[in-house]
């Protein structure tokens, strides 16, 4: 990033002075053709516990804490719509009916695996829900909605879902409703990617269970990508135990510590949108120094038990904007390798999570 890439409007110890004020998004959800109200349409913030439904008039209202959110609108038989919100607004959402005939044509023309769940189910679970201790306590309750497609020419597996995935995370105390857009695993590079919209719901439980969940959530938060984003936003990376190294320009096997992660080469603070933006021209390594990797990760990666820190490697394809709650975009421009890539759905926390 060039130094003139950002106009630094203000920089005062991060944004710790920003109030925890809430903002309210209201509006209506209508049929795009008839403008008839859709009720009860689902309205929720992606990867949060925050959601509601429209009333008989198709109207909704949702109160959100300061930060950024992708607001998801869905109704059976209609295409899902996403709107990014960071401040109070009144929206008119026009949903378009799904073209079922086109869907049938597409399905018939694909490389669907007839016994997909039997062949790829466990593999999907390990690479989507995860293979961590938390993942061992998470259950997908409706695997029948999954469809598996294998493409020999590109050697990749694609997974789609005909309905939202229902996941019970007994380790963290959340029920997840995950609208999976797609999951793709690239066998040639051993990399995967998945997109979707998740709504978290708090599970009911005894005091002892709630205490267990609180402990597990804290453990999952410390050293997580969500933790890193919030630390960057608050300008507390060093205090919170983070180190950022940048791949050497002349040696693609060597990383050098970034002396000032708030240098305008990499960082900008934008007053008008109450967000920060970061960009690194080459791969970075992110080290969390306050915790060592879990034994299960070391075993999977054939690493010695003496590895002291959690290290992740990140490719940033374009400028990343980060808001107060740790939400960042565009998420497709952020590619994980290393420790964070081992942490999948079972270890993720909602953006409205607040450490105890």
C-alpha positions as CSV (number, residue, x, y, z in Angstrom):
1,X,0.0,0.0,0.0
2,X,1.3,3.4,-0.9
3,X,1.5,6.0,1.9
4,X,-1.1,8.1,0.2
5,X,-3.6,5.2,0.1
6,X,-5.2,6.4,3.3
7,X,-6.1,9.9,4.4
8,X,-5.5,9.7,8.2
9,X,-8.3,11.8,9.6
10,X,-7.7,11.1,13.2
11,X,-5.7,8.6,15.3
12,X,-6.2,8.7,19.1
13,X,-5.2,5.5,20.8
14,X,-7.3,3.5,18.3
15,X,-11.0,3.9,18.9
16,X,-11.3,3.2,22.6
17,X,-13.1,6.5,23.0
18,X,-16.0,5.4,20.8
19,X,-19.2,5.0,22.9
20,X,-20.9,1.6,23.1
21,X,-24.0,3.2,21.7
22,X,-26.5,1.2,19.8
23,X,-28.1,2.0,16.4
24,X,-31.4,0.8,15.1
25,X,-32.2,-0.6,11.6
26,X,-35.9,-0.6,10.6
27,X,-37.7,-1.3,7.4
28,X,-39.9,-3.7,5.5
29,X,-39.5,-6.9,3.4
30,X,-41.6,-7.1,0.3
31,X,-42.2,-9.2,-2.8
32,X,-40.2,-7.5,-5.6
33,X,-43.0,-7.9,-8.2
34,X,-46.2,-7.4,-6.2
35,X,-44.8,-5.3,-3.3
36,X,-46.9,-7.5,-1.0
37,X,-45.4,-7.8,2.5
38,X,-43.5,-11.0,3.3
39,X,-44.2,-12.4,6.7
40,X,-42.7,-13.9,8.7
41,X,-39.4,-13.2,6.8
42,X,-36.2,-13.9,8.6
43,X,-34.0,-10.9,9.4
44,X,-30.6,-11.5,11.2
45,X,-27.1,-10.3,11.4
46,X,-24.6,-12.8,9.9
47,X,-22.5,-14.6,12.6
48,X,-24.3,-13.1,15.5
49,X,-27.1,-14.0,18.0
50,X,-29.1,-11.0,16.7
51,X,-32.2,-11.7,14.7
52,X,-35.9,-11.1,14.3
53,X,-38.8,-11.8,11.9
54,X,-41.1,-9.4,10.1
55,X,-44.7,-8.7,11.3
56,X,-47.8,-9.1,9.2
57,X,-47.0,-5.9,7.4
58,X,-43.6,-7.1,6.5
59,X,-42.0,-4.6,8.9
60,X,-39.0,-5.2,11.2
61,X,-36.8,-3.4,13.7
62,X,-33.5,-4.6,15.1
63,X,-31.2,-2.8,17.6
64,X,-27.4,-3.3,17.2
65,X,-24.3,-2.3,19.1
66,X,-21.7,-0.1,17.4
67,X,-19.9,-2.0,14.7
68,X,-20.5,-3.5,11.3
69,X,-22.9,-6.2,10.3
70,X,-24.1,-8.1,7.2
71,X,-27.9,-8.0,7.6
72,X,-29.5,-11.1,6.0
73,X,-33.0,-11.2,4.7
74,X,-34.6,-14.5,3.7
75,X,-38.0,-16.0,3.0
76,X,-39.0,-19.4,1.8
77,X,-39.1,-19.5,-2.0
78,X,-37.2,-16.3,-2.4
79,X,-33.5,-15.4,-3.0
80,X,-31.6,-14.4,0.1
81,X,-30.5,-10.7,0.2
82,X,-27.6,-9.2,2.1
83,X,-27.2,-5.6,3.2
84,X,-24.1,-4.2,5.0
85,X,-25.1,-1.8,7.9
86,X,-23.0,0.3,10.2
87,X,-25.5,2.9,11.3
88,X,-29.2,3.6,11.8
89,X,-31.1,3.2,8.6
90,X,-34.6,2.5,7.2
91,X,-34.5,-0.1,4.5
92,X,-37.0,-1.4,1.9
93,X,-36.0,-4.9,0.9
94,X,-37.4,-6.3,-2.3
95,X,-36.9,-10.1,-2.4
96,X,-37.0,-11.9,-5.8
97,X,-38.7,-15.3,-6.2
98,X,-36.4,-18.2,-6.9
99,X,-36.5,-19.7,-10.4
100,X,-37.0,-23.4,-9.5
101,X,-36.9,-24.5,-13.1
102,X,-33.4,-23.1,-13.5
103,X,-32.3,-24.9,-10.4
104,X,-33.6,-28.2,-11.7
105,X,-31.6,-27.7,-14.9
106,X,-28.4,-26.9,-13.0
107,X,-28.8,-29.9,-10.7
108,X,-29.2,-32.3,-13.6
109,X,-26.1,-31.0,-15.3
110,X,-23.8,-31.4,-12.3
111,X,-21.3,-34.0,-11.1
112,X,-23.4,-35.0,-8.0
113,X,-22.1,-38.0,-6.1
114,X,-25.0,-40.4,-5.5
115,X,-23.6,-41.6,-2.1
116,X,-22.1,-38.3,-1.2
117,X,-22.6,-38.3,2.5
118,X,-21.3,-41.9,2.9
119,X,-18.2,-41.0,0.8
120,X,-17.4,-37.5,1.9
121,X,-19.5,-36.8,5.0
122,X,-16.8,-37.3,7.6
123,X,-14.3,-35.3,5.4
124,X,-16.8,-32.4,5.1
125,X,-17.4,-32.4,8.9
126,X,-13.7,-32.3,9.7
127,X,-13.0,-29.4,7.2
128,X,-16.2,-27.4,7.9
129,X,-17.2,-28.0,11.5
130,X,-13.6,-28.9,12.4
131,X,-11.3,-31.4,14.0
132,X,-10.6,-29.6,17.2
133,X,-11.8,-30.6,20.7
134,X,-14.7,-28.2,20.4
135,X,-15.6,-29.8,17.1
136,X,-15.8,-33.2,18.7
137,X,-18.7,-31.9,20.8
138,X,-20.5,-30.3,17.8
139,X,-23.2,-32.2,15.9
140,X,-24.8,-31.6,12.5
141,X,-28.4,-32.8,13.0
142,X,-29.7,-32.6,9.4
143,X,-27.0,-34.0,7.1
144,X,-29.7,-35.1,4.6
145,X,-29.8,-31.5,3.2
146,X,-26.2,-31.8,1.9
147,X,-25.4,-32.5,-1.8
148,X,-21.9,-33.4,-2.8
149,X,-20.3,-32.8,-6.2
150,X,-16.8,-33.9,-7.4
151,X,-15.0,-32.4,-10.4
152,X,-12.3,-34.6,-11.7
153,X,-10.8,-32.1,-14.1
154,X,-10.0,-29.6,-11.3
155,X,-9.8,-32.2,-8.5
156,X,-12.1,-30.4,-6.2
157,X,-15.1,-31.2,-4.0
158,X,-18.1,-28.9,-3.8
159,X,-20.8,-29.2,-1.2
160,X,-24.2,-27.4,-1.3
161,X,-27.2,-27.5,0.9
162,X,-30.9,-27.5,0.1
163,X,-31.8,-26.1,3.5
164,X,-30.0,-24.3,6.4
165,X,-27.6,-26.6,8.3
166,X,-28.6,-27.1,12.0
167,X,-25.6,-27.5,14.2
168,X,-25.6,-28.1,18.0
169,X,-22.3,-26.9,19.6
170,X,-22.3,-28.5,23.0
171,X,-18.8,-27.2,23.7
172,X,-19.7,-23.5,23.4
173,X,-23.4,-23.6,24.2
174,X,-24.7,-22.4,20.8
175,X,-27.3,-23.7,18.3
176,X,-26.3,-22.7,14.8
177,X,-28.5,-22.1,11.8
178,X,-26.0,-22.0,8.9
179,X,-27.3,-21.1,5.4
180,X,-24.5,-22.7,3.4
181,X,-23.9,-21.0,0.1
182,X,-21.1,-23.4,-0.8
183,X,-18.1,-25.3,0.5
184,X,-15.2,-26.1,-1.8
185,X,-12.1,-28.2,-1.1
186,X,-9.2,-28.0,-3.5
187,X,-7.3,-31.3,-3.3
188,X,-4.3,-30.1,-5.3
189,X,-3.5,-27.4,-2.7
190,X,-5.2,-28.9,0.3
191,X,-7.1,-25.6,0.8
192,X,-10.8,-25.1,1.4
193,X,-13.2,-22.2,1.4
194,X,-16.8,-21.9,2.5
195,X,-19.4,-19.1,2.4
196,X,-22.7,-18.8,4.2
197,X,-24.8,-17.0,6.8
198,X,-24.9,-18.1,10.4
199,X,-27.3,-17.2,13.2
200,X,-26.3,-18.2,16.7
201,X,-28.8,-19.0,19.4
202,X,-27.8,-19.4,23.1
203,X,-28.5,-22.9,24.5
204,X,-30.4,-23.3,27.7
205,X,-28.6,-25.2,30.5
206,X,-27.8,-25.5,34.2
207,X,-25.4,-23.1,36.0
208,X,-22.6,-25.6,35.7
209,X,-23.1,-26.0,32.0
210,X,-23.3,-22.2,31.5
211,X,-20.0,-21.9,33.4
212,X,-18.4,-24.6,31.2
213,X,-19.6,-22.8,28.1
214,X,-18.3,-19.4,29.3
215,X,-14.8,-21.0,29.9
216,X,-14.8,-22.6,26.5
217,X,-15.9,-19.4,24.8
218,X,-13.1,-17.5,26.5
219,X,-10.5,-20.1,25.4
220,X,-11.9,-19.9,21.9
221,X,-11.7,-16.1,21.9
222,X,-8.2,-15.7,23.1
223,X,-5.9,-15.9,20.1
224,X,-8.8,-16.0,17.6
225,X,-9.2,-14.0,14.4
226,X,-12.0,-12.1,16.1
227,X,-9.6,-11.2,19.0
228,X,-7.0,-10.1,16.5
229,X,-9.4,-7.8,14.6
230,X,-10.6,-6.1,17.8
231,X,-7.0,-5.7,19.1
232,X,-6.1,-4.0,15.8
233,X,-9.1,-1.8,16.0
234,X,-8.4,-0.8,19.6
235,X,-4.6,-0.3,18.8
236,X,-3.7,-2.8,21.4
237,X,-1.9,-5.5,19.4
238,X,1.3,-5.5,21.4
239,X,-0.4,-5.3,24.7
240,X,-2.7,-8.2,23.8
241,X,0.2,-10.4,22.7
242,X,0.1,-10.1,18.9
243,X,3.1,-9.9,16.6
244,X,2.8,-9.3,12.8
245,X,5.6,-10.3,10.4
246,X,5.7,-9.5,6.7
247,X,7.2,-11.8,4.0
248,X,10.6,-10.5,2.9
249,X,10.4,-8.8,-0.5
250,X,13.6,-10.5,-1.6
251,X,13.3,-13.8,0.2
252,X,9.9,-15.6,0.0
253,X,10.9,-18.0,2.8
254,X,11.7,-15.3,5.4
255,X,9.5,-13.1,7.4
256,X,10.5,-9.8,9.0
257,X,8.8,-8.2,12.0
258,X,6.6,-5.2,11.1
259,X,8.1,-2.5,13.3
260,X,5.0,-0.3,13.3
261,X,1.7,-2.0,12.4
262,X,0.0,1.4,12.6
263,X,2.3,3.0,9.9
264,X,0.3,4.5,7.1
265,X,1.8,2.0,4.8
266,X,-0.4,-0.7,6.4
267,X,-3.0,1.1,8.4
268,X,-5.6,3.9,8.2
269,X,-8.3,5.2,10.5
270,X,-11.4,6.7,8.9
271,X,-13.4,9.1,11.0
272,X,-16.4,9.2,8.6
273,X,-17.1,5.5,8.9
274,X,-15.7,4.7,12.4
275,X,-13.6,1.9,11.0
276,X,-10.0,1.1,10.3
277,X,-8.4,-0.2,7.2
278,X,-5.4,-2.5,6.8
279,X,-3.4,-3.7,3.9
280,X,-0.2,-5.7,3.5
281,X,1.4,-6.1,0.1
282,X,2.7,-9.6,0.8
283,X,1.8,-12.6,3.0
284,X,1.9,-11.9,6.7
285,X,2.4,-14.2,9.7
286,X,0.3,-13.4,12.8
287,X,1.7,-14.8,16.1
288,X,-0.2,-14.9,19.3
289,X,2.3,-15.1,22.1
290,X,0.0,-15.7,25.1
291,X,-1.0,-19.2,24.3
292,X,0.7,-22.3,22.8
293,X,-1.0,-24.4,20.1
294,X,-3.3,-27.1,21.2
295,X,-1.8,-30.6,21.2
296,X,-4.3,-31.8,18.6
297,X,-3.0,-29.2,16.2
298,X,0.6,-30.1,16.7
299,X,-0.2,-33.7,16.2
300,X,-2.1,-33.1,13.0
301,X,0.7,-30.9,11.6
302,X,3.5,-33.2,12.8
303,X,5.0,-30.4,14.9
304,X,7.1,-30.8,18.1
305,X,5.4,-30.3,21.4
306,X,7.9,-27.5,22.1
307,X,6.3,-25.0,19.7
308,X,5.6,-22.0,21.9
309,X,3.2,-19.8,20.0
310,X,0.1,-20.0,17.7
311,X,1.1,-18.8,14.2
312,X,-1.2,-18.1,11.3
313,X,-0.3,-17.1,7.8
314,X,-2.5,-14.6,5.9
315,X,-2.8,-13.5,2.3
316,X,-4.7,-10.2,2.0
317,X,-5.9,-9.7,-1.5
318,X,-7.2,-6.1,-1.0
319,X,-7.7,-3.5,1.7
320,X,-9.6,-5.0,4.7
321,X,-11.9,-2.7,6.7
322,X,-12.4,-3.6,10.4
323,X,-15.2,-2.3,12.6
324,X,-15.5,-2.0,16.4
325,X,-17.0,-5.4,17.0
326,X,-14.3,-7.2,15.0
327,X,-16.4,-7.6,11.8
328,X,-14.2,-7.2,8.7
329,X,-14.8,-7.1,5.0
330,X,-14.5,-8.1,2.3
331,X,-14.0,-11.5,3.9
332,X,-13.3,-13.2,0.6
333,X,-10.1,-11.1,0.4
334,X,-8.7,-12.7,3.6
335,X,-7.1,-16.2,3.2
336,X,-6.0,-18.1,6.3
337,X,-3.3,-20.8,6.5
338,X,-1.6,-22.2,9.6
339,X,-3.3,-22.2,13.0
340,X,-6.4,-20.2,12.1
341,X,-7.2,-22.5,9.2
342,X,-7.5,-25.3,11.7
343,X,-10.2,-23.4,13.5
344,X,-13.5,-23.9,11.7
345,X,-17.2,-23.4,12.5
346,X,-17.1,-25.2,15.9
347,X,-14.5,-22.7,17.2
348,X,-16.0,-19.5,15.9
349,X,-17.8,-17.0,18.1
350,X,-20.6,-14.5,17.1
351,X,-19.6,-10.9,16.5
352,X,-21.7,-9.8,19.4
353,X,-19.7,-12.0,21.8
354,X,-18.2,-10.0,24.8
355,X,-15.5,-11.7,26.9
356,X,-16.4,-12.1,30.5
